[in-house]
Amino acid sequence: MKAVDSVLIGAGQAAPSLAVSLAASGQQVVLIEGNLYGGTCVNVGCTPTKTLRKSARVAHLARRAAEFGVMTGPISVDFPAAIQRMRDKVEASRHGLVQWLEGTENLELIHGWGRFEGRDGERFLISVNGEMLSAAHVYLNTGTRALTPDLPGLDSVPHLDNASLLALNECPEHLLIVGASYIGLELGQIYRRLGARVSIIHRAGRIAEREDDDISAQIAEFLRAEGVEFILNSSVTRLTPHADGVSAELSDGSTLIGSHILFATGRIPNVERLNLAAVGVDTDKRGFIRTDAHFNTNVSGIKALGDINGRGAFTHTSYHDYQIAWAELDGQQPDGQWHDADRRVLSYAMFTDPPLGRVGITLAQARERVQQGQSILVAEIRMADVSRAKEESETDGMLRLIVDAQSERFLGATILGIGGDEIIAVISNYMATGASYRLMMQALPVHPTVAEFFPTVLARLRAVG
């Protein structure tokens, strides 16, 4: 048996940095990964999809070239070349991560599946590749994977998730996507621009349901304009093989034929290999590990970081989990959102083109609070009225800011449009300070930018009815 100070299971976006920090503090650390270092983000999430998104955007702009006075010939996509570029970026990112970890003193990497085997007094026993480890502290960062619903006929047809879709070497002729949330919409637009016909089947009457109605409608409008088809208020009830690929029977009795079918229907935590019962770690009904705001599980000495704790489903929240955890372990007394996960400002983006940046509450949620007696102000502007957007012919979307009338603090923001994924950080970072929106009104922004309109928009604040 090998005794160490800390064992980290899973090398997603929290564990590698935490492992290096622990090792640098003098601890003997083991980092166990059973699949690919870097987790979802590096291998089948952010890195590959944003790389492929760029190829898709270039193709889209090339098709629009005449709008800008640029003459081109017929536009075609070399799909294998785009895929290879994506894989090269992924490999480089993963290789860089592994090199960094391997070069860290006091840190050992083990490629295998870590599993709890019980306790030895106050220490935890973890087995991996037939070896037994003993550790005073264990950090879990095993993430999530795609959830594929159990449908009649599922086993009779090839089906894809976000990982296996990216393994294709040829562009689907007709891609059926089940689910119109963020992953489904992003991938739908990417593959449409790369040459696939795309049909998205969604159980609800509108897409991107977490967003306000008008935001959902605008996203649907620009995706439809590119040829993405939506089948709403519908679900797949049965799958059968077809000469052209797969036949999907829908809830209204109709049938949709596609060359490929992708399920973008949610995520489930990777917990089944951990043998959590051996040490008594609690999970919720979906399998996510329950933690407090400092990521402590119900078992002292075990923390759960990243997507597995259900406190965020993003690379940035996972890395922020590391920052909060390390601030506490290192004895820091940080200001702001490093205090704990309950007090951080959560922002996210959907990387359609144009992208959506979001932080805090929506307008619908603001209206609910008003009904409960809170005084809230809102202001907005269409991207069609923003100079920079007009100059670049990128006028889809809008900008919406929501503030509390009493404290004058920002409660939320929605930026759908050019640069929305980047610009949202202006508001989320500002929210972390707790400052009054009036200070932003007095700021001197750069022209011409989208963000320069924040002071102008804030001057239009009105009561939420």
C-alpha positions as CSV (number, residue, x, y, z in Angstrom):
1,M,0.0,0.0,0.0
2,K,1.2,3.5,-0.9
3,A,0.4,6.3,1.5
4,V,0.1,9.9,0.1
5,D,-1.4,13.1,1.4
6,S,-4.0,13.7,-1.3
7,V,-5.5,11.7,-4.2
8,L,-7.5,13.4,-6.9
9,I,-9.7,11.2,-9.1
10,G,-10.5,12.7,-12.5
11,A,-8.5,15.3,-14.4
12,G,-11.1,17.7,-15.6
13,Q,-10.8,21.4,-15.2
14,A,-10.5,21.6,-11.4
15,A,-8.2,18.7,-10.4
16,P,-5.0,19.5,-12.5
17,S,-4.5,23.0,-11.1
18,L,-5.4,21.8,-7.6
19,A,-3.0,18.9,-7.9
20,V,-0.2,21.2,-8.9
21,S,-1.0,23.7,-6.1
22,L,-1.1,20.9,-3.5
23,A,2.2,19.4,-4.8
24,A,3.8,22.8,-4.7
25,S,2.8,23.2,-1.1
26,G,4.8,20.1,-0.3
27,Q,2.1,17.4,-0.3
28,Q,2.6,14.1,-1.9
29,V,-0.1,13.9,-4.5
30,V,-1.6,11.3,-6.9
31,L,-3.8,12.3,-9.8
32,I,-5.8,9.4,-11.3
33,E,-7.5,9.7,-14.7
34,G,-9.2,6.7,-16.4
35,N,-9.9,8.4,-19.8
36,L,-8.4,11.5,-21.3
37,Y,-6.6,14.3,-19.4
38,G,-8.4,17.6,-19.6
39,G,-11.9,16.1,-19.3
40,T,-14.9,17.1,-21.4
41,C,-13.7,20.6,-22.2
42,V,-10.3,19.7,-23.8
43,N,-11.4,16.5,-25.5
44,V,-15.1,16.6,-26.6
45,G,-16.3,20.0,-25.4
46,C,-15.0,23.5,-25.6
47,T,-11.7,23.0,-27.5
48,P,-13.0,20.9,-30.3
49,T,-16.4,22.5,-30.8
50,K,-15.1,26.1,-30.7
51,T,-12.3,25.1,-33.2
52,L,-14.9,23.6,-35.5
53,R,-17.2,26.6,-34.9
54,K,-14.5,28.8,-36.4
55,S,-14.3,26.7,-39.6
56,A,-18.1,26.9,-39.8
57,R,-18.0,30.7,-39.3
58,V,-15.4,31.2,-42.0
59,A,-17.6,29.2,-44.4
60,H,-20.6,31.2,-43.4
61,L,-18.7,34.5,-43.9
62,A,-17.3,33.3,-47.3
63,R,-20.9,32.7,-48.4
64,R,-21.8,36.3,-47.4
65,A,-18.7,37.8,-49.0
66,A,-20.6,39.7,-51.6
67,E,-22.4,41.7,-48.9
68,F,-19.0,43.2,-48.1
69,G,-17.9,43.8,-51.6
70,V,-15.7,40.8,-51.7
71,M,-16.1,38.5,-54.7
72,T,-15.4,34.8,-54.4
73,G,-16.1,31.7,-56.4
74,P,-18.2,28.7,-55.3
75,I,-17.8,27.9,-51.6
76,S,-17.2,24.4,-50.5
77,V,-16.1,22.9,-47.2
78,D,-13.3,20.3,-46.9
79,F,-14.9,18.5,-44.0
80,P,-12.0,16.1,-43.3
81,A,-9.5,19.1,-43.2
82,A,-11.7,21.0,-40.8
83,I,-12.0,17.9,-38.6
84,Q,-8.2,17.3,-38.7
85,R,-7.6,21.0,-37.7
86,M,-9.9,20.4,-34.7
87,R,-8.1,17.2,-33.7
88,D,-4.7,18.8,-34.0
89,K,-5.9,21.6,-31.6
90,V,-7.3,19.0,-29.1
91,E,-4.1,16.9,-29.2
92,A,-1.9,20.0,-28.6
93,S,-4.0,21.2,-25.7
94,R,-4.1,17.7,-24.0
95,H,-0.4,17.2,-24.7
96,G,0.5,20.5,-23.1
97,L,-1.6,19.7,-20.0
98,V,0.0,16.3,-19.5
99,Q,3.5,17.8,-19.9
100,W,2.8,20.3,-17.3
101,L,1.5,17.7,-14.8
102,E,4.3,15.3,-15.5
103,G,6.9,18.0,-14.9
104,T,5.5,18.8,-11.4
105,E,7.5,17.7,-8.4
106,N,5.6,15.6,-5.8
107,L,2.8,14.8,-8.3
108,E,2.3,11.3,-9.7
109,L,-0.1,10.6,-12.6
110,I,-1.8,7.2,-12.8
111,H,-3.8,6.3,-15.9
112,G,-6.6,4.1,-14.6
113,W,-10.0,4.0,-12.9
114,G,-9.8,5.0,-9.3
115,R,-12.2,3.4,-6.8
116,F,-12.9,3.7,-3.1
117,E,-12.3,0.5,-1.2
118,G,-13.2,1.8,2.3
119,R,-11.2,3.3,5.1
120,D,-8.1,2.7,7.2
121,G,-8.9,4.7,10.3
122,E,-9.1,8.4,9.2
123,R,-7.5,7.6,5.8
124,F,-9.3,6.6,2.6
125,L,-8.3,3.5,0.6
126,I,-8.4,3.9,-3.2
127,S,-7.6,1.1,-5.6
128,V,-6.3,1.7,-9.2
129,N,-4.8,-0.8,-11.6
130,G,-4.4,-3.3,-8.8
131,E,-2.5,-0.9,-6.6
132,M,-3.9,0.3,-3.2
133,L,-3.4,3.9,-2.2
134,S,-4.0,5.5,1.2
135,A,-4.8,9.2,1.4
136,A,-5.9,11.7,4.1
137,H,-7.8,13.7,1.5
138,V,-9.6,12.9,-1.7
139,Y,-10.9,15.2,-4.4
140,L,-13.4,14.0,-7.0
141,N,-13.5,15.7,-10.4
142,T,-14.9,13.0,-12.7
143,G,-17.4,15.2,-14.5
144,T,-20.4,14.2,-16.6
145,R,-21.2,12.5,-19.8
146,A,-24.1,12.7,-22.3
147,L,-27.4,11.2,-21.3
148,T,-29.0,9.2,-24.0
149,P,-32.7,8.4,-23.3
150,D,-33.8,4.7,-23.4
151,L,-36.0,4.6,-26.5
152,P,-37.6,1.7,-28.3
153,G,-35.3,0.7,-31.1
154,L,-32.3,2.6,-29.8
155,D,-30.1,-0.5,-29.9
156,S,-31.0,-1.1,-33.5
157,V,-29.6,2.1,-35.0
158,P,-26.3,4.0,-34.7
159,H,-26.7,7.0,-32.6
160,L,-24.5,9.9,-31.6
161,D,-23.7,12.1,-28.6
162,N,-21.5,15.2,-28.5
163,A,-18.4,13.0,-28.3
164,S,-19.1,10.5,-31.0
165,L,-20.4,13.2,-33.4
166,L,-16.9,14.8,-33.4
167,A,-15.4,11.4,-34.3
168,L,-17.1,11.4,-37.7
169,N,-14.8,11.8,-40.6
170,E,-17.6,12.8,-43.1
171,C,-20.2,15.4,-42.7
172,P,-23.7,14.0,-42.1
173,E,-26.1,14.4,-45.0
174,H,-29.1,15.0,-42.7
175,L,-28.4,15.3,-39.0
176,L,-31.4,14.8,-36.7
177,I,-30.8,16.4,-33.3
178,V,-32.9,15.6,-30.3
179,G,-32.9,18.5,-27.8
180,A,-32.9,22.3,-28.5
181,S,-30.8,23.5,-25.6
182,Y,-27.3,24.9,-25.7
183,I,-25.4,21.9,-27.0
184,G,-28.0,21.0,-29.6
185,L,-28.3,24.5,-30.9
186,E,-24.5,25.1,-31.1
187,L,-23.8,21.8,-32.9
188,G,-26.9,22.2,-35.1
189,Q,-25.6,25.6,-36.5
190,I,-22.0,24.3,-36.8
191,Y,-23.0,21.3,-38.9
192,R,-25.5,23.2,-40.9
193,R,-22.8,25.7,-41.9
194,L,-20.4,22.8,-42.7
195,G,-22.9,21.4,-45.2
196,A,-25.4,19.1,-43.3
197,R,-29.2,19.4,-43.5
198,V,-30.2,19.8,-39.8
199,S,-33.5,19.1,-38.1
200,I,-33.9,19.7,-34.4
201,I,-36.6,17.9,-32.5
202,H,-37.7,19.4,-29.2
203,R,-40.3,18.5,-26.6
204,A,-41.3,22.1,-25.7
205,G,-42.9,24.8,-27.7
206,R,-39.8,27.0,-27.9
207,I,-36.0,26.4,-27.9
208,A,-33.5,27.5,-25.2
209,E,-36.1,27.4,-22.6
210,R,-33.9,28.8,-19.8
211,E,-34.0,32.1,-21.7
212,D,-36.7,34.7,-22.0
213,D,-39.3,34.1,-24.6
214,D,-38.1,36.9,-26.9
215,I,-34.5,35.7,-26.7
216,S,-35.6,32.2,-27.6
217,A,-37.6,33.6,-30.5
218,Q,-34.6,35.6,-31.9
219,I,-32.3,32.6,-31.7
220,A,-34.8,30.5,-33.5
221,E,-35.2,33.2,-36.2
222,F,-31.5,33.5,-37.1
223,L,-31.1,29.7,-37.1
224,R,-34.1,29.2,-39.3
225,A,-32.7,31.8,-41.7
226,E,-29.7,29.6,-42.1
227,G,-31.8,26.6,-42.9
228,V,-32.0,24.8,-39.5
229,E,-35.4,23.1,-39.2
230,F,-37.2,22.9,-35.8
231,I,-39.9,20.3,-34.9
232,L,-41.3,21.6,-31.7
233,N,-43.8,20.2,-29.2
234,S,-42.5,16.8,-30.3
235,S,-40.5,13.9,-29.1
236,V,-39.0,10.7,-30.5
237,T,-41.0,7.6,-29.6
238,R,-39.2,4.9,-31.6
239,L,-36.2,4.4,-33.8
240,T,-35.8,2.0,-36.7
241,P,-33.1,1.4,-39.2
242,H,-33.6,2.9,-42.7
243,A,-31.8,2.6,-46.0
244,D,-30.7,6.3,-45.6
245,G,-29.7,5.9,-42.0
246,V,-32.3,6.1,-39.3
247,S,-36.1,6.6,-39.1
248,A,-37.4,8.5,-36.1
249,E,-41.1,8.1,-35.2
250,L,-42.4,11.2,-33.6
251,S,-45.0,11.7,-30.9
252,D,-47.6,12.9,-33.4
253,G,-47.2,9.7,-35.5
254,S,-45.1,11.3,-38.2
255,T,-41.7,10.0,-39.3
256,L,-38.5,11.8,-39.9
257,I,-35.6,10.2,-41.9
258,G,-32.0,11.2,-41.2
259,S,-28.6,10.0,-42.1
260,H,-27.5,10.4,-38.4
261,I,-29.2,11.1,-35.1
262,L,-27.6,13.1,-32.2
263,F,-29.0,13.1,-28.7
264,A,-28.4,16.4,-26.9
265,T,-30.7,15.6,-24.0
266,G,-28.7,16.4,-20.9
267,R,-25.8,15.1,-18.8
268,I,-25.3,12.5,-16.1
269,P,-22.5,12.3,-13.5
270,N,-19.6,9.9,-13.8
271,V,-20.0,8.3,-10.4
272,E,-20.6,4.6,-11.0
273,R,-16.9,3.5,-11.0
274,L,-16.1,5.4,-7.8
275,N,-17.9,3.0,-5.4
276,L,-19.0,5.9,-3.2
277,A,-21.0,3.5,-1.0
278,A,-17.7,2.1,0.4
279,V,-17.1,5.4,2.2
280,G,-20.7,6.7,2.5
281,V,-20.7,9.7,0.1
282,D,-24.2,11.0,-0.5
283,T,-25.6,11.7,-4.0
284,D,-28.9,13.2,-5.1
285,K,-31.5,11.3,-7.0
286,R,-29.7,12.0,-10.3
287,G,-26.4,10.8,-9.0
288,F,-24.7,14.2,-8.5
289,I,-22.6,14.4,-5.3
290,R,-24.1,16.6,-2.6
291,T,-21.7,19.3,-1.3
292,D,-21.8,22.4,0.7
293,A,-20.6,25.8,-0.7
294,H,-17.0,24.8,-0.1
295,F,-17.5,21.5,-2.0
296,N,-17.3,19.3,1.1
297,T,-19.3,16.1,0.9
298,N,-21.0,14.6,3.9
299,V,-17.8,12.7,4.5
300,S,-15.1,14.8,6.1
301,G,-11.9,14.7,3.9
302,I,-13.7,14.2,0.6
303,K,-14.5,17.1,-1.7
304,A,-16.3,17.0,-5.1
305,L,-15.4,19.6,-7.7
306,G,-16.7,20.5,-11.1
307,D,-19.7,19.2,-12.9
308,I,-20.1,16.2,-10.7
309,N,-21.3,18.4,-7.8
310,G,-24.2,19.8,-9.8
311,R,-23.1,23.4,-8.9
312,G,-22.4,24.4,-12.5
313,A,-22.0,22.7,-15.8
314,F,-19.2,24.8,-17.3
315,T,-15.4,24.8,-17.6
316,H,-15.3,28.1,-15.8
317,T,-17.3,27.0,-12.9
318,S,-15.1,23.9,-12.5
319,Y,-12.0,26.0,-12.5
320,H,-13.6,28.4,-10.1
321,D,-14.3,25.5,-7.8
322,Y,-10.6,24.9,-7.7
323,Q,-9.9,28.6,-6.9
324,I,-12.4,28.6,-4.0
325,A,-11.1,25.3,-2.7
326,W,-7.5,26.3,-2.9
327,A,-8.2,29.7,-1.3
328,E,-9.5,27.9,1.7
329,L,-6.8,25.2,1.8
330,D,-4.1,27.9,1.4
331,G,-5.4,29.8,4.4
332,Q,-6.4,32.8,2.3
333,Q,-9.1,35.2,3.3
334,P,-10.2,36.4,-0.2
335,D,-12.6,39.1,-1.0
336,G,-15.6,38.7,-3.3
337,Q,-16.7,35.5,-4.9
338,W,-13.9,33.2,-3.6
339,H,-15.7,33.1,-0.3
340,D,-17.9,30.1,-1.4
341,A,-19.9,28.8,-4.3
342,D,-23.2,30.1,-3.0
343,R,-22.0,33.7,-3.3
344,R,-20.3,33.7,-6.7
345,V,-21.8,35.4,-9.8
346,L,-22.6,32.7,-12.3
347,S,-22.4,33.6,-15.9
348,Y,-22.4,31.5,-19.1
349,A,-22.6,31.7,-22.8
350,M,-24.2,29.8,-25.7
351,F,-21.7,29.8,-28.6
352,T,-24.1,30.1,-31.5
353,D,-23.3,32.8,-34.0
354,P,-24.2,35.4,-32.9
355,P,-23.5,34.2,-29.3
356,L,-25.5,34.6,-26.2
357,G,-23.9,35.9,-23.0
358,R,-25.9,35.6,-19.8
359,V,-25.5,36.4,-16.1
360,G,-27.9,36.6,-13.2
361,I,-31.7,36.6,-13.6
362,T,-33.8,36.8,-16.7
363,L,-36.6,39.3,-17.3
364,A,-39.2,36.6,-16.5
365,Q,-37.5,36.0,-13.2
366,A,-37.4,39.7,-12.5
367,R,-41.1,39.9,-13.0
368,E,-41.6,37.1,-10.5
369,R,-39.6,39.1,-8.0
370,V,-41.6,42.2,-8.6
371,Q,-44.8,40.2,-7.9
372,Q,-43.2,39.4,-4.5
373,G,-42.6,43.1,-3.8
374,Q,-39.1,43.8,-5.1
375,S,-38.5,47.0,-7.1
376,I,-36.5,46.2,-10.2
377,L,-35.4,48.2,-13.2
378,V,-34.7,47.1,-16.8
379,A,-33.2,48.7,-19.9
380,E,-32.5,47.3,-23.3
381,I,-31.4,48.0,-26.9
382,R,-31.6,46.1,-30.1
383,M,-28.3,45.2,-31.8
384,A,-29.8,46.7,-34.9
385,D,-29.4,50.1,-33.1
386,V,-25.8,49.5,-32.1
387,S,-23.3,51.3,-34.3
388,R,-20.7,48.5,-34.2
389,A,-23.2,45.8,-35.1
390,K,-24.5,47.9,-38.0
391,E,-21.0,48.5,-39.3
392,E,-20.3,44.8,-39.3
393,S,-23.7,43.7,-40.6
394,E,-24.2,41.7,-37.5
395,T,-27.5,43.1,-36.3
396,D,-29.3,40.0,-34.8
397,G,-30.0,40.1,-31.1
398,M,-30.3,42.6,-28.3
399,L,-28.8,43.7,-25.0
400,R,-30.8,43.7,-21.7
401,L,-29.7,45.0,-18.3
402,I,-31.5,44.4,-15.0
403,V,-30.8,46.2,-11.7
404,D,-32.2,46.3,-8.3
405,A,-33.8,49.7,-7.7
406,Q,-33.0,49.9,-4.0
407,S,-29.3,48.7,-3.9
408,E,-28.6,49.9,-7.5
409,R,-26.7,46.6,-8.0
410,F,-26.9,44.6,-11.2
411,L,-29.2,41.6,-11.0
412,G,-28.6,40.2,-14.4
413,A,-27.9,40.8,-18.1
414,T,-28.6,39.2,-21.4
415,I,-26.4,40.0,-24.4
416,L,-27.5,38.2,-27.6
417,G,-25.4,39.4,-30.5
418,I,-22.0,40.2,-31.8
419,G,-19.4,39.6,-29.1
420,G,-22.0,38.7,-26.5
421,D,-19.9,35.8,-25.1
422,E,-17.0,38.2,-24.4
423,I,-19.0,41.3,-23.4
424,I,-21.0,39.6,-20.7
425,A,-17.8,39.6,-18.6
426,V,-18.1,43.4,-18.3
427,I,-21.3,42.9,-16.3
428,S,-20.4,39.6,-14.5
429,N,-17.2,41.1,-13.3
430,Y,-18.9,44.3,-12.3
431,M,-21.6,42.3,-10.4
432,A,-18.8,40.6,-8.4
433,T,-17.8,44.0,-7.0
434,G,-21.3,44.8,-5.8
435,A,-21.0,48.4,-7.1
436,S,-23.9,50.7,-8.1
437,Y,-24.8,50.8,-11.8
438,R,-24.4,54.6,-11.6
439,L,-20.6,54.2,-11.6
440,M,-20.8,52.4,-14.9
441,M,-22.9,55.2,-16.3
442,Q,-20.1,57.6,-15.6
443,A,-17.4,55.4,-17.2
444,L,-15.7,56.4,-20.5
445,P,-16.0,53.5,-22.9
446,V,-14.2,52.9,-26.2
447,H,-16.0,53.8,-29.5
448,P,-17.0,52.0,-31.6
449,T,-17.8,48.9,-29.5
450,V,-20.9,47.2,-28.3
451,A,-19.9,47.7,-24.7
452,E,-19.9,51.4,-25.1
453,F,-23.7,51.4,-25.0
454,F,-23.9,50.3,-21.4
455,P,-24.0,53.9,-20.0
456,T,-26.5,54.9,-22.7
457,V,-28.7,51.9,-22.1
458,L,-28.6,52.4,-18.3
459,A,-30.0,55.9,-18.8
460,R,-33.1,54.2,-20.1
461,L,-33.8,52.1,-17.0
462,R,-37.5,51.8,-16.2
463,A,-39.5,49.8,-13.7
464,V,-40.3,46.2,-14.5
465,G,-44.0,45.8,-14.7
